[in-house]
Amino acid sequence: MSAGVASWTAGPGSALQGELKVPGDKSVSHRAIMLGALAEGTTRVTGFLEGEDTRATARVFEALGVGIETPSPSERIVHGVGLHGLRAPVAALDCGNAGTGMRLLAGVLAGQGFDSVLVGDASLSRRPMRRIIEPLTAMGASIDAEAGGLPPLRIHGKKSLQGIDYSTPVASAQVKSAVLLAGLHARGDTVVREPHPTRDYTERMLAAFGWPIEFSPGFARLAGGHVLRATRVEVPADFSSAAFFLVAASIVPGSEVRLRAVGMNPRRTGLLAALRLMGADIVEEAPREDGGEPVADLVVRHAPLHGIDVPAALVPDMIDEFPALFVAAAAAKGRTRVSGAGELRVKESDRIATMAAGLRALGVAIQETPDGAVIDGGPIGGGSVDSHGDHRIAMSFAVAAQRAGDRVEIGDVANVATSFPGFVQLARGLGMGVEGA
């Protein structure tokens, strides 16, 4: 385990009971700050995720001359400066651990009239950026990176951008969003076509801010030369954060949990479909729409799960939730096969390798494949696992520990604050056994 880094001790608690609202959606929070900054007028954001990643994005825009107020926790008032009102920063712009922040910011900054440098922490500095550099360069941007297309990114301003018709080689909402945001400053139409549909947060929010955009699953088109107009954004509860409790309540006998106002974007809820295929008892109640995003309350009760072959069509819609799915598979009866998820190897950690090593340490039979894993469900034992600084890995092992035969020590958990501040307190409130920083 990594030395000198916050750790948790987790183990079986009681049946999970109660209701809660998990923190706001990270993806929507990032975009609300960005589009609010580029809009004409003042945007009020409620339900903002108070995580390190989203705060880093807000700090970047403050460094670019945007006034952002925090009248209360989970609320931001963004005083937009318009599409051409950002100011040259006096220092490098620190994205922290936020891959979404860096990739989308590259699109925003590609068409500005000043130079900028995007930097990140050690983890982000190992994440591939060539996938955004290539289409942005094709639009006329000038971006330098380290060997292999790694951060820092040096973006040279005063470049005239031209819209492109771009087919993404991999399905990535971040790549699509970077291209569309650059398209706001480009001449002509910008079109993005995807091999598989990805999350459409950027498209929905651009429309909410009044920018004409045409989009459907796997396709988006917009033209430059319009104006973003300030609006109110209510951020739904983050489905990725809800995922840990969906799995925990499913695998711990006697559990019943209500998760309020969870974002139900259809490009985000692949895990929900996969868990139902495994036999999970999850009911959607009070479906509604907030700020263009579908929302519902989710009621989850314990149910015996069985292994499945995860349908390939679900993979792009659950890429962030695979660590939690691996835990559900470990607690299920029979074999679960995952394939087509190679993207997991270039997340905050190599999530396939990290989950496989941790589950093996707890006695679970798991075989890695290049783009997934084969997991045989069965007893989960105690032991020590290292999350390698990956917040979703850390929380997933806290869930696994609820079915373990002994205590589980989980190392390197400090980055949980990037996406889910207060996780331990909320988990304990429902009855989960987890202690630590």
C-alpha positions in Angstrom: 0.0 0.0 0.0 1.1 3.5 -0.7 2.9 5.0 2.4 1.7 8.1 4.1 -1.6 8.3 2.2 -5.1 8.3 3.7 -6.6 4.8 4.1 -9.9 3.2 5.1 -10.8 0.1 7.1 -14.0 -1.4 5.9 -16.0 -4.5 6.7 -19.5 -5.8 7.0 -21.9 -3.3 8.6 -25.6 -3.7 8.9 -28.3 -3.9 6.2 -28.4 -0.6 4.3 -31.5 1.4 5.2 -32.6 5.0 4.6 -32.6 7.6 1.9 -30.1 10.2 0.7 -29.1 12.5 -2.1 -25.6 11.9 -3.4 -23.5 14.9 -4.5 -24.1 16.7 -7.8 -23.1 15.3 -11.1 -19.4 16.1 -11.8 -19.8 16.2 -15.6 -22.7 18.7 -15.4 -20.9 20.8 -12.8 -17.9 21.2 -15.0 -19.9 22.2 -17.9 -22.1 24.6 -15.9 -19.1 26.6 -14.9 -17.6 26.6 -18.4 -20.7 27.6 -20.3 -21.8 30.0 -17.6 -18.3 31.7 -17.9 -18.7 32.0 -21.7 -22.3 33.2 -21.6 -23.7 36.7 -21.6 -25.2 37.5 -18.2 -25.2 35.7 -14.8 -25.8 32.0 -14.4 -26.9 30.5 -11.1 -25.8 26.9 -10.5 -27.4 24.8 -7.7 -26.4 21.3 -6.7 -22.8 22.0 -7.8 -20.4 19.2 -6.8 -18.1 20.5 -4.1 -15.3 18.2 -5.3 -11.6 18.9 -6.0 -12.1 18.4 -9.8 -14.9 20.8 -10.2 -13.4 23.4 -7.9 -10.3 23.2 -10.0 -12.3 24.1 -13.1 -13.9 27.0 -11.2 -10.4 28.3 -10.2 -9.2 28.0 -13.8 -12.0 30.3 -15.0 -11.4 32.7 -12.1 -7.7 32.9 -13.3 -9.2 33.7 -16.8 -11.0 36.7 -15.4 -14.4 35.3 -14.6 -16.2 36.3 -11.4 -17.6 33.3 -9.5 -19.4 33.6 -6.2 -20.2 30.9 -3.7 -23.2 32.2 -1.7 -23.7 28.8 0.0 -22.2 25.2 -0.3 -23.2 23.5 -3.6 -24.1 26.9 -5.2 -22.2 29.1 -7.6 -23.1 32.4 -9.3 -21.1 32.8 -12.5 -20.7 36.2 -14.0 -20.3 35.4 -17.7 -17.8 37.4 -19.8 -19.1 36.2 -23.2 -17.5 34.1 -25.8 -14.6 36.6 -26.3 -14.2 38.0 -22.8 -11.7 35.7 -21.2 -8.4 37.3 -20.1 -4.9 35.9 -20.6 -3.8 34.0 -17.4 -0.6 35.1 -15.6 0.4 31.5 -14.8 -0.3 27.9 -15.8 -3.9 26.7 -15.3 -4.0 23.8 -12.9 -6.7 21.2 -13.6 -5.7 19.1 -10.7 -7.0 15.5 -11.3 -9.7 16.5 -13.7 -9.4 14.8 -17.1 -12.8 16.2 -18.0 -11.7 19.7 -17.1 -8.4 19.6 -19.0 -9.9 18.1 -22.2 -12.9 20.5 -22.3 -10.7 23.5 -21.5 -8.4 22.7 -24.4 -11.4 23.1 -26.6 -12.5 26.4 -25.0 -8.9 27.8 -25.1 -8.0 26.7 -28.6 -9.7 29.6 -30.2 -8.8 32.4 -27.7 -6.6 35.3 -28.5 -3.9 34.5 -25.9 -1.5 31.6 -25.0 -2.3 29.3 -22.1 -0.8 26.2 -20.4 -2.9 23.5 -18.9 -1.2 21.4 -16.1 -2.5 18.7 -13.8 -1.4 16.5 -10.9 0.8 13.3 -11.3 -2.2 11.1 -12.2 -3.6 13.5 -14.9 -0.1 14.1 -16.3 -0.1 10.4 -17.3 -3.4 10.5 -19.2 -3.5 10.6 -23.0 -4.4 13.9 -24.6 -3.5 13.1 -28.2 -7.1 12.2 -28.8 -8.2 15.8 -28.4 -5.0 17.4 -29.8 -5.5 15.8 -33.2 -9.0 17.1 -34.0 -8.4 20.5 -32.5 -5.2 20.8 -34.6 -7.3 19.8 -37.6 -9.5 22.8 -36.8 -6.5 25.1 -36.9 -5.4 25.1 -33.2 -1.8 24.9 -32.2 -1.2 22.7 -29.1 2.1 21.3 -27.9 2.3 18.4 -25.4 4.9 16.2 -23.9 6.1 13.0 -25.5 3.2 10.6 -26.2 0.7 13.5 -26.1 0.8 13.8 -22.4 0.2 17.0 -20.3 1.1 19.8 -19.8 -0.7 21.2 -22.8 0.7 24.4 -24.3 -2.0 26.1 -26.3 -1.0 28.9 -28.7 -3.6 31.6 -29.1 -4.6 33.9 -32.0 -5.4 31.0 -34.2 -8.3 31.1 -36.6 -10.4 27.9 -36.2 -12.4 26.3 -39.0 -15.3 23.9 -38.3 -14.7 20.2 -39.3 -16.7 17.0 -39.8 -14.9 14.7 -37.4 -15.5 11.0 -36.9 -14.0 10.0 -33.5 -11.9 6.8 -33.6 -13.1 6.0 -30.0 -16.4 6.8 -28.4 -15.5 9.6 -25.9 -17.8 12.3 -24.6 -14.7 14.4 -23.6 -13.3 14.3 -27.1 -16.7 15.2 -28.6 -17.2 18.0 -26.1 -13.7 19.5 -26.7 -14.4 19.6 -30.5 -17.9 21.2 -30.0 -16.6 23.8 -27.6 -13.8 24.7 -30.0 -16.6 24.9 -32.6 -18.1 27.8 -30.8 -15.2 29.9 -32.0 -14.9 28.3 -35.4 -16.1 29.4 -38.8 -18.8 27.2 -40.4 -20.2 24.0 -39.1 -18.6 21.7 -36.6 -19.8 18.1 -36.8 -18.9 15.1 -34.6 -19.8 11.5 -35.4 -19.1 8.7 -33.0 -18.8 4.9 -33.4 -21.0 4.5 -30.4 -23.2 7.1 -28.7 -21.7 8.8 -25.7 -23.1 11.1 -23.0 -24.7 14.2 -24.4 -24.3 16.6 -21.5 -22.5 19.2 -23.5 -25.2 19.2 -26.3 -28.0 19.4 -23.8 -26.4 22.3 -21.9 -25.4 24.2 -25.0 -29.1 24.1 -26.0 -30.1 25.2 -22.5 -27.8 28.2 -22.9 -29.5 29.1 -26.2 -26.9 27.9 -28.7 -28.5 26.3 -31.8 -27.3 22.7 -31.9 -28.6 19.6 -33.7 -27.9 16.3 -31.9 -29.0 12.7 -31.8 -27.3 9.5 -30.4 -23.8 9.4 -31.9 -24.1 12.7 -33.8 -23.8 16.5 -33.1 -23.7 19.6 -35.3 -23.4 23.2 -34.5 -22.4 26.4 -36.3 -20.1 29.2 -35.0 -21.1 32.8 -34.6 -23.9 32.5 -32.1 -24.2 33.7 -28.4 -24.5 31.8 -25.1 -27.1 33.3 -22.8 -27.0 32.9 -19.1 -29.5 30.5 -17.5 -30.2 28.6 -14.3 -28.6 25.2 -13.9 -29.8 22.7 -11.4 -27.3 19.9 -11.2 -28.8 16.4 -10.8 -27.3 13.9 -8.3 -24.4 12.0 -9.9 -25.3 8.6 -11.2 -21.7 7.5 -10.8 -21.8 8.3 -7.1 -25.3 6.6 -6.7 -23.8 3.5 -8.3 -21.9 2.5 -5.2 -25.1 2.4 -3.1 -27.0 0.7 -5.9 -24.5 -2.1 -5.7 -24.1 -2.1 -2.0 -27.8 -2.3 -1.3 -28.2 -5.0 -4.0 -25.6 -7.3 -2.4 -26.2 -6.8 1.3 -29.2 -8.9 2.6 -32.0 -6.9 4.1 -31.1 -3.6 2.4 -33.5 -1.0 1.1 -32.3 2.5 0.1 -33.9 5.4 -1.7 -31.5 7.7 -3.7 -33.1 11.0 -4.5 -33.0 13.1 -7.7 -30.5 10.9 -9.5 -29.4 12.0 -13.0 -30.8 9.5 -15.5 -29.2 10.6 -18.7 -29.6 7.6 -21.0 -25.9 7.7 -22.0 -25.0 7.4 -18.3 -27.2 4.6 -16.9 -25.7 1.4 -18.5 -24.9 0.1 -15.0 -28.6 0.2 -14.1 -29.4 -2.0 -17.1 -26.6 -4.4 -16.4 -27.6 -4.7 -12.7 -31.2 -5.5 -13.7 -29.9 -8.1 -16.1 -28.1 -9.6 -13.1 -31.4 -9.7 -11.1 -31.2 -6.5 -9.2 -34.4 -4.9 -7.7 -34.2 -1.2 -8.6 -37.3 0.9 -9.2 -37.5 4.4 -10.7 -39.9 6.7 -9.1 -41.0 10.3 -9.7 -39.3 10.7 -13.1 -38.9 14.4 -14.1 -36.6 16.8 -16.0 -34.3 19.4 -14.5 -32.4 21.8 -16.8 -32.7 19.5 -19.8 -31.5 16.4 -17.8 -33.8 13.5 -16.9 -34.0 12.8 -13.1 -35.6 10.1 -11.0 -35.6 8.7 -7.5 -34.2 5.2 -7.4 -35.3 2.6 -4.8 -33.0 -0.4 -4.5 -33.6 -3.5 -2.5 -31.4 -6.5 -1.9 -31.7 -9.2 -4.5 -29.7 -12.3 -5.3 -27.5 -11.5 -8.3 -26.3 -13.9 -11.0 -23.4 -13.5 -13.5 -24.0 -12.3 -17.1 -22.1 -11.5 -20.3 -22.3 -7.7 -20.2 -23.8 -6.6 -23.5 -21.4 -4.7 -25.7 -24.1 -2.0 -26.3 -24.0 -1.1 -22.6 -20.3 -0.6 -22.2 -20.0 3.0 -23.4 -22.9 4.0 -21.1 -21.2 2.6 -17.9 -17.5 3.2 -18.4 -17.1 5.0 -15.1 -19.2 2.4 -13.2 -17.2 -0.7 -14.1 -15.3 -0.8 -10.8 -18.7 -1.0 -9.0 -19.9 -3.6 -11.5 -16.8 -5.8 -10.8 -17.9 -5.8 -7.2 -21.4 -6.8 -8.1 -20.0 -9.6 -10.2 -17.8 -10.8 -7.4 -20.8 -11.1 -5.1 -23.0 -12.7 -7.8 -23.6 -16.4 -8.4 -21.8 -17.6 -11.5 -19.6 -16.0 -14.1 -19.6 -12.5 -15.4 -17.7 -11.5 -18.6 -16.8 -8.0 -19.6 -15.3 -7.1 -22.9 -15.0 -4.0 -25.1 -13.9 -1.9 -22.1 -10.3 -1.1 -23.0 -11.0 2.6 -22.2 -10.7 1.5 -18.5 -7.0 1.1 -18.9 -6.4 4.8 -19.4 -8.6 6.2 -16.6 -7.2 7.6 -13.2 -5.6 4.2 -12.9 -5.6 1.1 -15.1 -9.0 0.1 -13.7 -9.0 -3.4 -15.1 -5.6 -4.2 -13.6 -6.2 -2.4 -10.3 -9.6 -4.0 -9.7 -8.3 -7.4 -10.7 -5.3 -7.1 -8.3 -7.6 -6.0 -5.4 -10.3 -8.6 -5.9 -7.6 -11.3 -6.2 -6.2 -10.1 -2.9 -9.7 -10.7 -1.4 -9.9 -14.2 -2.8 -12.1 -13.5 -5.8 -11.4 -15.5 -9.0 -10.8 -12.9 -11.7 -9.0 -13.2 -15.0 -7.9 -10.0 -16.9 -8.4 -9.7 -20.6 -7.0 -6.9 -22.8 -10.4 -5.1 -22.8 -12.2 -6.5 -19.8 -12.3 -9.4 -17.4 -13.9 -12.7 -16.5 -15.1 -12.8 -12.9 -16.4 -15.9 -11.0 -18.6 -14.8 -8.1 -18.1 -16.4 -4.7 -17.0 -15.6 -1.1 -15.1 -12.3 -0.6 -12.4 -12.4 2.0 -10.6 -9.8 4.0 -7.2 -8.4 3.2 -5.4 -5.3 1.9 -5.9 -3.5 -1.4 -4.4 -0.4 -3.0 -6.7 1.9 -4.9 -3.7 3.6 -6.6 -5.2 7.0 -6.0 -8.3 6.2 -8.0 -11.5 7.4 -6.2 -13.9 5.0 -7.9 -11.6 2.0 -7.1 -11.5 3.1 -3.4 -15.3 3.4 -3.0 -15.8 0.1 -4.9 -13.7 -1.8 -2.4 -15.5 -0.2 0.4 -18.7 -1.7 -1.1 -17.0 -5.1 -1.6 -16.0 -5.1 2.1 -19.7 -5.2 3.1 -19.8 -8.8 1.8 -16.3 -9.7 3.0 -15.6 -12.3 5.6 -13.1 -10.1 7.4 -11.9 -6.5 7.5 -10.5 -4.9 4.3 -7.8 -2.3 4.4 -8.1 0.1 1.5 -5.0 2.3 0.7 -4.5 5.6 -1.1 -8.0 6.9 -0.8 -7.4 10.6 -0.6 -8.6 11.3 -4.2 -12.2 10.3 -3.2 -12.6 14.0 -2.4 -12.3 14.7 -6.2 -15.7 13.2 -6.9 -17.5 12.3 -3.7 -16.8 14.5 -0.7 -18.4 13.0 2.4 -18.6 9.5 1.1 -17.6 7.9 4.4 -20.2 9.8 6.4 -23.1 9.0 4.0 -22.1 5.4 3.8 -22.0 5.0 7.6 -25.3 6.8 7.8 -26.9 4.0 5.7 -25.3 1.3 7.8 -22.1 0.5 5.8 -19.0 -0.4 7.8 -16.2 1.9 6.8 -13.8 4.0 8.9 -11.0 6.4 8.1 -10.1 9.7 6.6 
